[in-house]
Amino acid sequence: MTAVKRLSPWIACASILFSVVAVVAGQFGPDPYLDPMNVTISEYAVSDRGGVTEVAMAVLGIGSLALLAGLRSVGAPVKGAPQWLLTVWSGALVVAAVVPTTPIGQDLDLAAQIHRYVSIAAFVSLPAAGALLVPRLASDASWKPVARVVEWVALAGGFGLLAITYVAMPGERVMIGLVERLLLGAEVALLAVLAGWLVRLTWQRSAARAAMAANFPTYHRFIASRS
């Protein structure tokens, strides 16, 4: 088994875990007067002097690329649109981490506009990838057990997109921080389901190969003895 097959599932899982812990920890670092229910994660990140939130976003983007590499290495049905949407999600996260938005109350400059649009691309692309993956996973024997769970979290992400669209426009940003965090939670859950099952498949296939390698000498001696 190649290094990609061995390491990419673990890199993906570790990056997801690190990112969740770092984002949660980052909520306690910025200005204590900021209300997380009404302030987006990006706006929180601007006030985060330690840069924990930006690091978490970048790590999650890189880990998502590792997840995609792992999925491809085991032959998961991700070719085509799901693969490209996962790539957009990963790249958009890294760009959003590198290019920050403006502090609260200031006009959007060019960097902030770039940040906004790549964030939108990230939020939209992952639920779309999950929705496209559902029928593919359901028709693949190795991935069928998680198809229904992927469907649930992709559906949750879709509802989250509708909710944040309403809140950001006619809803006048009421509770936008809460809605965005719930949406992000659904999207991270989708990644976690795929990464967790990828680890399981990789381990099972490694164990099967090891068992075959261990049994081959015994089988060879048995054939020789019958000659």
N, C-alpha and C positions, 0 to 999 in steps of 0.2 A: 504493500500500500504506500502510495506516495506521501510526501510530507504534507501536501495540500489536504489530502483526505484525512490525515491524522490530526492535523492541527487546526484547520479552519473551523470545525464545529466548536472546539473548545475556545478559540479566540472569539467567536461570535457570542457564545454564552457568557464569557468573562466580560466582554465589552458591554453587553446588555445589563448585567448585574452592576458593573461599575457605574454606568451611566445613570441607572435608577438611583443608586445610593448617592451619587454626586449631585444630581438634580435636587433630591430631597434635602441634602445637606446645604446646598446653595440657597435654599429658601430661608435659611436662618442667618445668612451672612449680610445681605444688603440692608438698606435703611429700614429700621423696625417700623417706621410709619407707613411703609408700602403695604397695601392690602393685597395678598395673593389672590383673593377672589375677584379682584377687579383690575389686576395688572398682569399682563402677559409674561410668559417666561422670558421672552427677548428683552422686555423692559426691565425685568428683574436682573437679567444678565448685565445690563448696562451699569447697574448699581453694585454689581458684585466685583469688588476690587481684587479679589483673589483669582477671578476668572474661572471659578469651578464650573459654572454652568456652560461656558463656552467649551471647556475641555470635555465635559460630558457629551455635548452635542457632536464634537469632532470624533470622539472615541466611538460613539454609537454609529456614526456614518462609516467609519473604517470597519467596525465590527459587522455592519450590514453587508459591506463588500466581501468580507470573509465568509459570511453566511451564504451569499450568492455563489462564491467560489466552491464552497462545500456542497451546496445543492447541485451544482453542475457536475461536480466530481463523482457523485453517487448516481447520476442519471435521473435526478428529480425532474418532473415535467414543467420546467420553468422557461424553456426556450421561447423566443418570440417576445410578445408584449410584456408578460410578467417579468422577464429578465430585464428589459429596458426600463420598466417602471421602478424596479428595485434599484437599478443603477441611478435613476433620477433621484430617488429618495436619498440614497447614500451620498451622492455628490452634493445635493442641495443642503443636506445637514452640515457637511464640511464647510461649504461656502458661507452658510448662515453663521457658523461658529467663527469664521475668520473675519467676516464683514458684519460688524455690529449695527444695530439700529441706533437712533438718536435717543438721548435721555427724555424722560417724560416731560411734556410741555413745550418741547422745541420742535421747530419745523423739520420735516423730513428732507434730508440732503440726499445726494446720489447714492451714497453707501446704504443709507436706511431704506431707500426704495429697492435697491438690489436685495437687501436682506428680506424685505417684505415679500417680494415676488418669489424668491427661492424658498421661503418658508411656505408659501401657498403651494408651490410645486411639490414640496415634501409632504405636506398634509394630504394632498389629493392623490399622489401617486401610490402610496402604500395601500390604502383601502382598495384602490382600483386593482392593484396587483393581487391582493387577497381575493377579491371577487372573481378575477379571471382564473385564479389557481383552483378554486373550489371544484369545478367539474373535472379538471385535470387530475387533481389528487384523488377524487372519488373513483376515477377509472383506473388508477394505479394501485396494484395490490399492496405495494410497500407503504404507500401514503394514505390509503383509504381510511385507516383508523383515526386520523386527525382531520379528515376533510370536514366533518361536521363542526368541529371546534374552530377551524379556520373560517368557516362560513359565519359562525356566531360573532367572532371578533371583527371580521371584515364588515359585517352588518352593523355592529356597534360603531365602527369607524365611519361608516356611511352616515349614520344618524348624527354622529358627532360633527361631521362636515356640514350637514344641514343646519345644525344648531349654531355652530360658530359663524356660519354665513349670515344667519338671521341676527345674531347678537352683534356682529361687527358692522352691520349696515342699518336696518330699521330698528334694531334693538338698542342702539346708542351705547354699545359696549357694556351693558349691564351684566355683571357676573362673567365677563369675558375670560378672566383668569381661570375661573373654575371650569368653564366649558372647554377651554383649550387644554387644561391639564387632564380632563377626562378623555378628550380626543387622543391626546398623546399617550395616555395609559392604554387605550384600546390598541393603538398602533404598536406600542412596545410589546403588548401581549401577543399580537400576531407574530412579531419577530421571535418572541420567546417560545411559542408553540413550534414554529418551524425549526428553530435552533435545537430545542430539546429533543424533538423527534429525529433530527439529523444525527445528534450524538448517539441516540439509541440505535439507529440503523448502522452507523459506523462501527459501534462497539459490537453489535451482533455479527456483522460481516467479518470483522477482525477475528472474533472468536471462532467463527465457522472456518476461516482459512487456517487458523492455528490448529484446530481439531483435525482438519484434513491433512495438514503437514505432519502432525503427530501420528496419525493412523497409517500414513502411506508406507513407512518401513515395515510395519506389521503385515499389511496387506501384501507387500512385495515378498516377504519371507513365506507367507502362506502360499502364494502362487508358485514360488520356487520349490516348496516342499511337495507340491502336487505334480511337479514335472517328472 
